[in-house]
Amino acid sequence: MKNILITGASSGIGFGLVNKFLDNDYYVYTVSRRTESLSDLKISKDRLTIIKADLTNSSDQAKIINELSGIDNLEIINNAAILIPKPFGNMGIAELRDHFEINFFAPITLLQLLLKQNTVTKVINISSGAAEFALDSSFGYCTSKAAIHHAMKCLNLECPETKFINVRPGMVATPLQDRLRELGATIFPKGNVFSKAKEENKLISVATVANFIYWILNVSTEFRKAWSIYDEEHHKYWRKSEALVGL
């Protein structure tokens, strides 16, 4: 049985990934600050360990490391992240640090600790178009996601025994999307893009993203270092007829 650690697992993409891997004979370890939805799932699944933790807290990091002690051939999906839109002129340095703490330093610290005690085979970083393209009022998110996106490339050079991958899941129908659409144009100018995508049924389902990531980890014979869900060349290998909405 394979083992996988999924961070930011309580909702959205993370929760969809938990369900996907549980349905495919994985033992799943989850890390999130909120665990109510996962506790409900635990009732029906016996291959699930729920770790309630704040990834930015050193004591909680130690708890995670202890829980995973002795687990080898571990795969990791780094999904936890924050996006709090704010024009650059109104952003405090503390708010910028929050983005980097959660989106970059916390997952990198955890990864460094896990690599010292576990055999880690594959690491998928849930990246974003924002890691490569600038967005208005998203300075903290864009720069921190760009940092960890590039970190995966560096780690492929430094840790050749582990495969590090960036995956761009596209615009996904998640609670975060719901919140972003509610913001005014002065706070988040790109909100209208997401609203239009929802109106035109172009948001990608969580199930579709989960199918894509599962295929990358377990079926694809080409393990490239960067994947985008919008690249049509690989669609025929993993897309399911019931998961076409949004692509």
VEXVEX-171423 format. One line per field, with one value per residue: residue in one letter; chain; y, z, x of N, C-alpha, C, CB in turn. Coordinates in steps of 0.02 Angstrom, whole numbers, always signed. Glycine has a CB too. Example, Ala and Ser with C-alpha at 12.3 -4.5 7.8 and 13.67 -1.06 7.14 Angstrom:
2
type: (a s) .
mol: (A A) .
nnorth: (-284 -112) .
nup: (+390 +354) .
neast: (+660 +642) .
canorth: (-225 -53) .
caup: (+390 +357) .
caeast: (+615 +684) .
cnorth: (-165 +2) .
cup: (+390 +394) .
ceast: (+660 +645) .
cbnorth: (-224 -30) .
cbup: (+452 +286) .
cbeast: (+565 +704) .
END
This chain:
247
type: (m k n i l i t g a s s g i g f g l v n k f l d n d y y v y t v s r r t e s l s d l k i s k d r l t i i k a d l t n s s d q a k i i n e l s g i d n l e i i n n a a i l i p k p f g n m g i a e l r d h f e i n f f a p i t l l q l l l k q n t v t k v i n i s s g a a e f a l d s s f g y c t s k a a i h h a m k c l n l e c p e t k f i n v r p g m v a t p l q d r l r e l g a t i f p k g n v f s k a k e e n k l i s v a t v a n f i y w i l n v s t e f r k a w s i y d e e h h k y w r k s e a l v g l) .
mol: (A A A A A A A A A A A A A A A A A A A A A A A A A A A A A A A A A A A A A A A A A A A A A A A A A A A A A A A A A A A A A A A A A A A A A A A A A A A A A A A A A A A A A A A A A A A A A A A A A A A A A A A A A A A A A A A A A A A A A A A A A A A A A A A A A A A A A A A A A A A A A A A A A A A A A A A A A A A A A A A A A A A A A A A A A A A A A A A A A A A A A A A A A A A A A A A A A A A A A A A A A A A A A A A A A A A A A A A A A A A A A A A A A A A A A A A A A A A A A A A A A A A A A A A) .
nnorth: (-60 +111 +267 +430 +604 +741 +911 +1051 +998 +1004 +1059 +1103 +1080 +1000 +919 +849 +776 +694 +608 +548 +477 +392 +312 +236 +140 +196 +239 +376 +524 +671 +849 +989 +1142 +1147 +1016 +960 +916 +813 +728 +679 +604 +508 +416 +326 +277 +182 +201 +321 +452 +588 +741 +872 +1027 +1175 +1227 +1325 +1330 +1285 +1186 +1112 +1069 +980 +885 +833 +776 +678 +597 +543 +469 +335 +302 +254 +271 +379 +488 +659 +791 +956 +1067 +1165 +1337 +1518 +1656 +1821 +1950 +2113 +2282 +2329 +2449 +2460 +2354 +2281 +2241 +2135 +2065 +2023 +1939 +1841 +1775 +1720 +1640 +1540 +1495 +1468 +1455 +1368 +1243 +1211 +1199 +1090 +993 +983 +929 +806 +742 +711 +607 +517 +409 +491 +487 +555 +724 +832 +994 +1101 +1213 +1371 +1480 +1605 +1594 +1615 +1717 +1887 +1957 +2081 +2160 +2050 +2031 +1969 +1836 +1799 +1815 +1730 +1606 +1595 +1581 +1453 +1374 +1386 +1334 +1196 +1162 +1185 +1089 +972 +965 +959 +851 +714 +587 +600 +647 +801 +900 +1026 +1068 +1140 +1177 +1252 +1357 +1324 +1258 +1302 +1337 +1448 +1513 +1554 +1651 +1745 +1793 +1871 +1986 +2162 +2258 +2353 +2299 +2171 +2162 +2059 +1981 +1984 +1904 +1775 +1770 +1775 +1656 +1563 +1591 +1552 +1420 +1371 +1343 +1225 +1063 +998 +860 +831 +888 +808 +682 +709 +734 +613 +530 +580 +542 +402 +337 +398 +381 +470 +572 +721 +883 +991 +1024 +1067 +1080 +1124 +1086 +1003 +889 +779 +748 +642 +531 +532 +601 +591 +547 +593 +702 +818 +949 +1117 +1111) .
nup: (+0 -40 +29 +67 +96 +121 +119 +182 +179 +210 +132 -35 -165 -91 -9 -107 -162 -54 -48 -175 -169 -60 -115 -196 -138 -59 +89 +180 +244 +323 +338 +416 +477 +510 +544 +537 +423 +380 +489 +482 +366 +409 +478 +386 +325 +345 +318 +348 +423 +524 +549 +651 +630 +625 +496 +504 +632 +744 +845 +803 +682 +728 +783 +668 +604 +697 +690 +565 +572 +527 +416 +257 +79 +44 -26 -66 -66 -84 -42 +38 +57 +53 -6 +0 -64 -96 -135 -178 -121 -6 +71 +214 +280 +367 +322 +199 +242 +302 +191 +134 +241 +249 +116 +70 +166 +269 +202 +144 +255 +321 +223 +218 +344 +334 +231 +295 +382 +319 +176 +39 -106 -211 -239 -255 -296 -280 -392 -477 -600 -561 -513 -619 -694 -674 -559 -525 -365 -296 -244 -134 -145 -278 -278 -174 -217 -335 -282 -217 -324 -403 -311 -315 -435 -403 -303 -373 -427 -313 -238 -304 -286 -257 -337 -391 -426 -512 -521 -614 -580 -638 -654 -526 -458 -305 -126 -106 -229 -226 -125 -182 -289 -227 -188 -211 -361 -337 -238 -285 -439 -537 -507 -585 -693 -640 -605 -730 -783 -704 -738 -871 -859 -847 -744 -669 -608 -441 -437 -565 -561 -461 -525 -626 -554 -487 -596 -644 -540 -536 -660 -776 -890 -919 -822 -805 -750 -736 -748 -833 -819 -928 -1042 -1184 -1239 -1154 -1111 -1162 -1095 -962 -937 -883 -935 -853 -795 -868 -861 -864 -932) .
neast: (+42 +26 +86 +31 +49 -54 -73 -169 -301 -436 -538 -596 -475 -384 -468 -537 -430 -396 -509 -499 -375 -397 -495 -422 -339 -234 -142 -184 -121 -166 -148 -209 -282 -414 -524 -650 -728 -648 -651 -780 -766 -677 -753 -801 -689 -541 -409 -347 -263 -281 -208 -213 -155 -54 +39 +136 +179 +304 +297 +187 +236 +333 +248 +188 +299 +333 +219 +233 +346 +450 +377 +400 +438 +358 +239 +206 +89 +90 -23 -79 -112 -123 -220 -240 -310 -249 -214 -47 +3 -70 -34 +35 +198 +194 +83 +129 +231 +154 +98 +215 +258 +159 +140 +268 +384 +334 +293 +418 +503 +441 +459 +599 +626 +557 +626 +742 +709 +625 +596 +564 +474 +405 +358 +227 +192 +60 +42 +21 -52 -19 +108 +187 +134 +92 -30 -152 -163 -117 +10 +77 +34 +70 +212 +255 +206 +277 +403 +402 +370 +486 +573 +548 +609 +743 +761 +752 +878 +959 +914 +913 +860 +729 +577 +520 +381 +290 +121 -3 -164 -264 -414 -515 -666 -690 -706 -622 -626 -758 -753 -665 -738 -831 -770 -743 -704 -607 -530 -494 -458 -459 -565 -679 -645 -649 -782 -843 -794 -861 -994 -992 -973 -842 -758 -651 -687 -661 -649 -602 -474 -418 -419 -327 -206 -190 -169 -46 +40 +29 +2 +52 +184 +278 +365 +366 +428 +346 +177 +27 -146 -212 -146 -178 -124 -109 -236 -314 -271 -311 -431 -598 -762 -863 -808 -786 -830 -789 -669) .
canorth: (+0 +173 +317 +498 +659 +795 +969 +1092 +944 +1007 +1081 +1117 +1031 +954 +870 +806 +731 +644 +559 +511 +429 +341 +267 +198 +99 +232 +262 +448 +567 +740 +903 +1050 +1174 +1127 +944 +936 +878 +752 +684 +645 +555 +456 +367 +275 +257 +161 +214 +394 +482 +660 +779 +941 +1064 +1237 +1214 +1378 +1324 +1236 +1130 +1072 +1036 +923 +835 +802 +735 +621 +554 +511 +433 +265 +293 +263 +274 +429 +539 +719 +843 +1020 +1102 +1220 +1404 +1572 +1713 +1876 +2005 +2182 +2322 +2331 +2509 +2452 +2293 +2286 +2190 +2076 +2027 +1990 +1884 +1787 +1737 +1680 +1589 +1485 +1470 +1448 +1431 +1310 +1180 +1196 +1175 +1023 +948 +972 +883 +740 +712 +687 +547 +473 +402 +527 +469 +606 +782 +874 +1060 +1131 +1279 +1417 +1526 +1663 +1583 +1634 +1777 +1935 +1974 +2141 +2152 +1983 +2032 +1918 +1769 +1787 +1808 +1670 +1546 +1591 +1556 +1380 +1344 +1382 +1290 +1127 +1153 +1181 +1027 +918 +962 +944 +787 +674 +525 +617 +684 +860 +920 +1079 +1054 +1197 +1147 +1295 +1390 +1268 +1275 +1291 +1391 +1507 +1546 +1587 +1711 +1794 +1824 +1917 +2047 +2216 +2268 +2395 +2255 +2117 +2177 +1999 +1944 +1978 +1847 +1715 +1772 +1757 +1585 +1526 +1602 +1515 +1350 +1355 +1323 +1153 +1030 +968 +790 +830 +901 +748 +631 +730 +725 +541 +502 +599 +504 +330 +307 +429 +354 +528 +610 +787 +922 +1043 +1003 +1112 +1044 +1151 +1056 +953 +829 +722 +739 +577 +478 +533 +634 +548 +578 +627 +756 +863 +1017 +1164 +1108) .
caup: (+0 -44 +80 +41 +141 +86 +163 +162 +156 +238 +83 -101 -199 -43 +11 -165 -167 -1 -70 -233 -150 -18 -159 -237 -96 -26 +158 +173 +302 +306 +383 +407 +540 +524 +530 +543 +364 +378 +542 +454 +318 +446 +500 +334 +297 +397 +294 +352 +484 +523 +593 +658 +641 +588 +465 +520 +703 +752 +885 +760 +633 +763 +789 +602 +594 +741 +665 +503 +586 +507 +354 +200 +14 +55 -76 -33 -106 -49 -67 +83 +34 +63 -52 +28 -110 -71 -175 -149 -80 +58 +104 +265 +274 +405 +279 +150 +277 +311 +128 +127 +294 +234 +48 +54 +220 +305 +165 +133 +319 +331 +175 +239 +401 +312 +191 +341 +418 +278 +105 +2 -177 -256 -208 -301 -272 -315 -413 -500 -653 -526 -502 -680 -723 -621 -549 -485 -295 -273 -239 -86 -171 -338 -264 -133 -259 -381 -243 -206 -391 -422 -263 -340 -486 -368 -266 -421 -434 -249 -209 -364 -268 -252 -395 -372 -483 -507 -558 -619 -585 -672 -614 -497 -418 -235 -82 -117 -287 -204 -88 -227 -331 -187 -176 -259 -411 -310 -198 -326 -507 -577 -485 -640 -734 -608 -610 -799 -791 -673 -779 -933 -840 -864 -685 -669 -547 -397 -457 -624 -538 -425 -576 -660 -510 -476 -657 -645 -490 -539 -725 -829 -898 -925 -759 -816 -689 -734 -784 -832 -836 -991 -1098 -1210 -1264 -1108 -1091 -1183 -1051 -895 -929 -877 -966 -803 -764 -921 -849 -846 -975) .
caeast: (+0 +63 +72 +33 +33 -88 -83 -227 -344 -504 -588 -570 -433 -357 -519 -548 -373 -403 -558 -472 -323 -428 -533 -374 -295 -180 -150 -181 -108 -186 -131 -249 -300 -484 -529 -719 -748 -607 -675 -838 -741 -643 -802 -810 -625 -494 -342 -341 -238 -294 -163 -235 -93 -38 +104 +184 +196 +358 +273 +143 +280 +362 +194 +181 +358 +326 +165 +256 +408 +449 +338 +444 +405 +305 +226 +181 +57 +88 -82 -97 -90 -171 -223 -279 -299 -243 -168 +20 +12 -105 -11 +87 +250 +171 +38 +172 +265 +104 +95 +275 +260 +113 +147 +336 +427 +306 +302 +488 +528 +415 +491 +668 +623 +535 +680 +794 +690 +584 +610 +511 +483 +379 +327 +190 +174 +3 +65 -32 -31 +8 +179 +222 +104 +73 -100 -163 -184 -98 +82 +100 +20 +110 +283 +267 +195 +334 +461 +400 +372 +556 +607 +542 +660 +807 +765 +765 +951 +991 +889 +896 +824 +658 +552 +482 +340 +241 +60 -48 -231 -312 -466 -553 -726 -675 -729 -581 -654 -820 -735 -634 -789 -870 -731 -753 -652 -553 -488 -469 -481 -468 -624 -727 -624 -675 -855 -860 -780 -916 -1054 -985 -961 -772 -719 -636 -711 -611 -641 -559 -405 -395 -404 -265 -148 -181 -139 +25 +78 +23 -9 +93 +252 +322 +360 +395 +434 +295 +116 -31 -207 -237 -110 -224 -90 -116 -305 -342 -247 -338 -496 -656 -820 -904 -770 -767 -853 -737 -610) .
cnorth: (+63 +222 +387 +548 +716 +852 +1011 +1049 +952 +1028 +1088 +1061 +978 +899 +823 +756 +676 +589 +516 +458 +375 +290 +223 +166 +132 +236 +337 +481 +638 +788 +963 +1078 +1157 +1055 +916 +892 +813 +703 +646 +590 +495 +400 +310 +249 +238 +171 +289 +415 +558 +695 +851 +983 +1127 +1229 +1266 +1374 +1269 +1176 +1083 +1036 +973 +867 +797 +753 +671 +571 +514 +473 +360 +251 +307 +259 +320 +476 +598 +764 +905 +1063 +1163 +1286 +1455 +1623 +1765 +1937 +2073 +2220 +2330 +2391 +2504 +2392 +2307 +2230 +2127 +2033 +1991 +1930 +1826 +1744 +1693 +1626 +1528 +1453 +1445 +1417 +1369 +1245 +1161 +1169 +1103 +973 +933 +922 +812 +705 +684 +621 +497 +465 +433 +516 +524 +663 +823 +939 +1085 +1203 +1320 +1457 +1588 +1655 +1607 +1699 +1823 +1947 +2037 +2121 +2082 +1977 +1976 +1848 +1753 +1773 +1746 +1606 +1539 +1562 +1481 +1343 +1335 +1336 +1217 +1112 +1145 +1113 +967 +910 +937 +875 +741 +610 +537 +658 +740 +887 +979 +1061 +1116 +1171 +1190 +1329 +1337 +1294 +1255 +1346 +1455 +1547 +1584 +1653 +1765 +1829 +1876 +1984 +2100 +2224 +2309 +2353 +2202 +2124 +2115 +1958 +1935 +1921 +1782 +1712 +1751 +1683 +1542 +1531 +1560 +1441 +1327 +1341 +1247 +1122 +1002 +896 +784 +840 +839 +691 +646 +715 +651 +509 +519 +554 +429 +298 +334 +397 +410 +571 +676 +828 +979 +1021 +1058 +1072 +1066 +1123 +997 +888 +768 +708 +669 +520 +476 +563 +583 +584 +616 +688 +808 +935 +1061 +1161 +1119) .
cup: (+0 +10 +50 +95 +100 +135 +136 +138 +176 +189 +15 -132 -151 -23 -46 -174 -114 -22 -127 -212 -102 -60 -201 -195 -71 +49 +157 +241 +282 +360 +367 +476 +560 +502 +530 +484 +359 +431 +519 +406 +353 +468 +450 +305 +353 +376 +294 +421 +478 +573 +594 +676 +599 +561 +482 +592 +713 +793 +844 +706 +665 +771 +723 +590 +636 +715 +604 +512 +565 +444 +295 +135 +17 -5 -40 -84 -63 -79 -25 +58 +52 +7 -22 -16 -75 -116 -140 -103 -13 +98 +154 +256 +312 +363 +224 +181 +288 +249 +120 +180 +275 +166 +31 +113 +256 +265 +153 +198 +332 +285 +195 +297 +379 +271 +235 +374 +375 +208 +67 -72 -224 -216 -262 -266 -314 -330 -438 -559 -623 -510 -562 -710 -667 -620 -508 -414 -268 -265 -193 -113 -230 -321 -222 -172 -311 -345 -236 -272 -413 -374 -285 -393 -454 -334 -312 -434 -371 -222 -265 -348 -259 -313 -371 -433 -465 -549 -556 -630 -621 -625 -590 -455 -346 -193 -90 -177 -268 -169 -133 -270 -294 -174 -230 -304 -385 -267 -241 -398 -550 -557 -540 -687 -706 -612 -679 -811 -761 -715 -843 -922 -859 -803 -686 -604 -507 -417 -518 -605 -503 -474 -610 -617 -496 -537 -661 -599 -506 -609 -778 -830 -906 -863 -767 -752 -683 -777 -779 -855 -904 -1052 -1125 -1231 -1219 -1088 -1106 -1136 -984 -888 -929 -906 -916 -773 -816 -908 -829 -888 -1048) .
ceast: (+44 +41 +78 +14 +4 -99 -141 -284 -417 -558 -555 -530 -407 -406 -534 -492 -376 -451 -532 -422 -349 -466 -487 -319 -231 -195 -136 -170 -127 -162 -174 -266 -371 -493 -600 -740 -711 -629 -737 -817 -709 -690 -808 -745 -576 -421 -328 -317 -245 -248 -187 -174 -91 +32 +157 +208 +248 +338 +229 +184 +312 +311 +185 +238 +355 +274 +189 +321 +401 +410 +384 +404 +345 +300 +194 +147 +52 +32 -100 -69 -143 -165 -269 -266 -296 -196 -101 +30 -21 -80 +44 +138 +230 +125 +77 +207 +217 +99 +156 +280 +219 +127 +217 +374 +399 +314 +374 +520 +506 +450 +563 +671 +605 +590 +735 +775 +650 +614 +552 +523 +463 +348 +292 +173 +116 +22 +6 -6 +0 +82 +220 +197 +78 -2 -105 -185 -167 -23 +107 +91 +65 +183 +298 +256 +251 +395 +459 +398 +446 +595 +604 +595 +729 +815 +775 +840 +984 +973 +867 +858 +750 +638 +506 +446 +296 +181 +15 -120 -282 -361 -516 -611 -715 -704 -687 -607 -718 -803 -706 -686 -830 -834 -745 -693 -594 -505 -455 -494 -494 -530 -675 -710 -653 -751 -878 -848 -836 -979 -1052 -968 -890 -728 -710 -658 -652 -597 -596 -486 -377 -378 -338 -204 -136 -148 -64 +66 +80 +19 +39 +162 +303 +314 +395 +392 +384 +236 +64 -92 -234 -200 -150 -190 -99 -188 -333 -323 -283 -408 -552 -717 -862 -869 -747 -785 -794 -675 -630) .
cbnorth: (+0 +205 +309 +505 +683 +771 +1011 +1141 +880 +1054 +1148 +1178 +1065 +991 +907 +848 +770 +676 +594 +560 +465 +373 +307 +244 +38 +303 +223 +475 +563 +744 +921 +1035 +1250 +1174 +906 +995 +920 +769 +725 +695 +588 +486 +400 +302 +313 +88 +185 +427 +461 +676 +774 +948 +1020 +1301 +1211 +1445 +1309 +1270 +1155 +1116 +1084 +944 +869 +855 +774 +643 +596 +562 +438 +225 +340 +211 +203 +468 +511 +758 +820 +1057 +1054 +1206 +1404 +1606 +1691 +1890 +2006 +2182 +2392 +2333 +2567 +2445 +2243 +2283 +2217 +2098 +2073 +2040 +1908 +1816 +1785 +1725 +1619 +1509 +1522 +1507 +1486 +1323 +1184 +1258 +1220 +1021 +979 +1038 +909 +746 +764 +738 +566 +500 +326 +604 +406 +576 +826 +839 +1109 +1126 +1272 +1463 +1544 +1676 +1510 +1579 +1759 +2001 +1916 +2185 +2164 +1930 +2100 +1925 +1763 +1846 +1870 +1670 +1551 +1661 +1589 +1361 +1390 +1452 +1297 +1114 +1213 +1237 +1017 +931 +1030 +996 +800 +657 +496 +657 +637 +914 +861 +1148 +992 +1246 +1131 +1256 +1446 +1223 +1240 +1285 +1369 +1487 +1495 +1541 +1694 +1759 +1770 +1885 +2031 +2280 +2300 +2452 +2222 +2048 +2219 +1956 +1978 +2043 +1844 +1712 +1842 +1799 +1567 +1552 +1676 +1547 +1304 +1411 +1347 +1141 +973 +972 +758 +884 +963 +725 +627 +804 +763 +507 +530 +673 +514 +309 +319 +504 +307 +569 +569 +824 +950 +1112 +936 +1174 +1054 +1225 +1033 +981 +843 +735 +791 +561 +486 +570 +684 +526 +525 +579 +728 +842 +1018 +1155 +1040) .
cbup: (+61 -112 +140 -20 +180 +55 +168 +107 +183 +295 +105 -99 -234 +19 +35 -227 -160 +65 -91 -282 -119 +32 -205 -290 -134 -56 +208 +141 +326 +299 +378 +367 +535 +487 +580 +551 +301 +387 +606 +419 +270 +507 +510 +279 +253 +415 +223 +336 +499 +538 +569 +712 +625 +634 +391 +507 +744 +784 +947 +728 +609 +832 +809 +547 +611 +812 +646 +449 +660 +562 +353 +200 -9 +120 -133 +2 -131 -56 -68 +154 -43 +132 -124 +104 -163 +4 -190 -205 -116 +46 +52 +335 +301 +469 +247 +121 +345 +329 +68 +130 +360 +236 +0 +30 +271 +320 +99 +109 +376 +320 +106 +259 +452 +270 +143 +395 +477 +273 +84 +20 -192 -305 -170 -326 -275 -273 -468 -442 -696 -463 -488 -731 -771 -631 -515 -518 -288 -323 -213 -21 -193 -386 -228 -72 -295 -409 -174 -164 -442 -422 -194 -368 -535 -317 -225 -487 -453 -199 -159 -402 -204 -186 -445 -340 -507 -528 -530 -676 -518 -723 -655 -455 -447 -224 -9 -128 -343 -156 -33 -271 -359 -121 -173 -223 -472 -268 -142 -297 -541 -573 -427 -679 -739 -536 -594 -848 -759 -602 -797 -976 -874 -903 -619 -681 -565 -324 -472 -673 -491 -375 -627 -676 -445 -462 -719 -625 -422 -502 -747 -818 -958 -990 -701 -873 -684 -757 -754 -878 -782 -991 -1077 -1268 -1272 -1047 -1124 -1253 -1040 -852 -985 -803 -1000 -747 -728 -984 -795 -776 -967) .
cbeast: (-48 +56 +120 -14 +97 -155 -18 -207 -320 -505 -620 -530 -375 -334 -583 -556 -308 -427 -622 -440 -264 -476 -578 -344 -276 -171 -102 -245 -32 -263 -55 -314 -292 -535 -488 -767 -737 -533 -691 -885 -691 -608 -870 -853 -596 -505 -332 -408 -164 -369 -88 -291 -32 -45 +96 +153 +132 +419 +235 +89 +335 +389 +128 +178 +422 +308 +104 +264 +427 +422 +275 +500 +383 +318 +180 +239 -14 +157 -141 -72 -77 -159 -247 -260 -353 -218 -198 +72 -15 -179 +15 +57 +317 +135 -14 +223 +293 +35 +89 +337 +235 +41 +128 +375 +437 +232 +266 +526 +505 +339 +490 +701 +574 +472 +709 +808 +649 +512 +622 +511 +444 +327 +381 +125 +234 -64 +119 -54 -91 -31 +194 +215 +46 +109 -138 -217 -258 -123 +106 +62 -54 +105 +308 +222 +126 +350 +463 +339 +334 +588 +575 +472 +660 +813 +702 +728 +978 +973 +830 +958 +853 +644 +515 +528 +297 +271 +22 -27 -256 -349 -502 -507 -789 -599 -727 -507 -669 -859 -685 -582 -835 -887 -656 -767 -681 -581 -529 -490 -430 -406 -656 -731 -547 -652 -881 -818 -712 -930 -1062 -931 -1013 -743 -754 -560 -760 -634 -709 -582 -403 -449 -461 -268 -159 -250 -176 +33 +47 -35 -80 +98 +255 +305 +389 +359 +503 +323 +88 -19 -259 -232 -38 -261 -17 -74 -349 -320 -174 -292 -507 -668 -863 -924 -709 -797 -907 -719 -574) .
END
